[in-house]
Amino acid sequence: MAEGENVLGRRVSAALIDLVPLGAVAVLLGDTSSGDGSFDVRLNGGPLLLWIAIVIAYHGAAELALGGSPGKLALGLRVATVDGGTPTAGGVIVRNVLRVVDGLPLLYLVGFVTAAVTERNQRLGDLAAKTVVVRAG
């Protein structure tokens, strides 16, 4: 990655791509309702914990096996260590478990703000794991 290259917009777009299969899983696990042109999915208790585990596993497995989630790969991004290397399994676990914190209070606000204000667009999980999201290539 060129020094100072901004990948935040691509990260947001990649997250939206990844939300499609993860959203489908939420629909399968959650209580759904519809009416008046709206559709709601509610996840509570066990189904919510299972969905969080699936989100962490989805991203973690893809990063370990492929270098990034399907959304990141589709947009030419990959996860790397801050020195450009391949993250360790421990680093991948740390960055993905911290998705729970990055996702607070809602709509990934903590992660987005942190990525927006850090020079390398790192969310808290990246800072803790010493990883960055860079353009693949």
C-alpha positions in Angstrom: 0.0 0.0 0.0 1.3 3.4 -0.8 1.9 5.5 2.3 -1.2 7.3 3.2 -3.4 5.5 0.6 -7.0 5.6 1.8 -9.0 2.4 1.6 -11.8 3.4 3.9 -14.4 3.7 1.1 -13.5 0.3 -0.3 -13.7 -1.2 3.2 -17.2 0.2 3.7 -18.2 -1.2 0.3 -16.6 -4.6 1.1 -18.6 -4.7 4.4 -21.8 -4.1 2.5 -21.0 -7.0 0.2 -20.2 -9.2 3.2 -23.5 -8.2 4.8 -25.5 -10.0 2.1 -24.7 -13.6 3.2 -24.4 -12.6 6.8 -27.8 -10.8 6.6 -29.3 -14.0 5.1 -28.0 -16.0 8.0 -29.6 -13.4 10.4 -32.9 -13.9 8.6 -32.6 -17.6 9.0 -31.7 -17.4 12.7 -33.9 -14.5 13.8 -37.5 -13.7 14.4 -38.9 -11.9 11.3 -41.9 -9.8 10.7 -43.2 -7.7 7.9 -46.0 -5.4 7.1 -46.7 -1.9 5.8 -43.8 -2.2 3.4 -41.3 -3.0 6.1 -39.3 -6.1 7.1 -37.8 -6.6 10.5 -35.3 -9.2 11.8 -34.8 -9.5 15.5 -31.9 -11.5 17.0 -31.9 -12.0 20.8 -30.2 -14.4 23.2 -28.8 -17.6 21.7 -29.6 -16.8 18.1 -27.7 -13.4 18.5 -24.7 -15.1 20.1 -24.7 -17.8 17.3 -24.9 -15.0 14.6 -22.0 -13.2 16.2 -19.9 -16.4 16.2 -20.8 -17.0 12.6 -19.7 -13.4 11.7 -16.4 -13.9 13.4 -15.8 -17.3 11.8 -16.8 -16.0 8.3 -14.3 -13.2 8.4 -11.6 -15.2 10.3 -11.7 -18.3 8.1 -11.7 -16.2 4.9 -8.8 -14.1 6.1 -6.7 -17.1 7.1 -7.5 -19.1 3.9 -7.7 -16.3 1.3 -6.3 -13.1 2.8 -9.6 -11.4 3.1 -13.4 -11.7 3.2 -15.2 -12.2 0.0 -16.2 -8.5 0.0 -12.6 -7.4 0.5 -11.4 -9.7 -2.2 -14.1 -8.5 -4.6 -12.8 -5.0 -4.2 -9.1 -5.8 -4.4 -8.3 -5.6 -0.7 -6.5 -7.9 1.7 -5.6 -8.0 5.3 -1.9 -7.7 6.1 0.4 -7.0 9.1 1.5 -3.4 9.5 4.8 -4.4 7.8 3.0 -6.0 4.8 3.2 -9.6 5.8 0.6 -12.3 6.3 -1.2 -12.0 9.6 -0.8 -14.9 12.1 -3.8 -16.9 13.2 -3.6 -15.1 16.5 -3.7 -11.8 14.8 -6.7 -12.8 12.7 -8.5 -14.1 15.8 -7.9 -10.8 17.7 -9.0 -8.5 14.9 -12.2 -10.5 14.4 -13.2 -11.0 18.0 -12.9 -7.2 18.4 -15.5 -6.8 15.7 -17.9 -7.0 18.6 -16.4 -3.8 20.1 -16.0 -2.1 16.7 -19.7 -2.8 16.0 -20.8 -0.7 19.0 -23.1 1.1 19.7 -24.7 0.2 16.4 -24.0 0.2 12.7 -20.3 -0.4 13.3 -19.9 3.2 14.6 -16.8 2.6 16.7 -15.0 0.7 13.9 -15.9 3.3 11.3 -14.9 6.3 13.4 -11.6 4.7 14.4 -10.8 3.8 10.8 -11.7 7.3 9.7 -9.3 9.0 12.1 -6.3 6.7 11.9 -3.7 7.2 9.3 -3.9 3.7 8.0 -7.7 3.4 8.3 -7.4 0.9 11.1 -10.3 -0.1 13.3 -9.8 -1.1 16.9 -9.4 -4.8 15.9 -6.7 -3.8 13.4 -4.8 -1.7 16.0 -4.9 -4.5 18.6 -3.8 -7.1 16.0 -1.3 -4.9 14.3 -3.0 -5.4 11.0 -4.1 -3.2 8.1 -6.4 -3.6 5.1 -4.5 -2.8 2.0 -5.0 -3.0 -1.8 -4.1 -6.5 -3.0 -1.5 -6.8 -5.5 
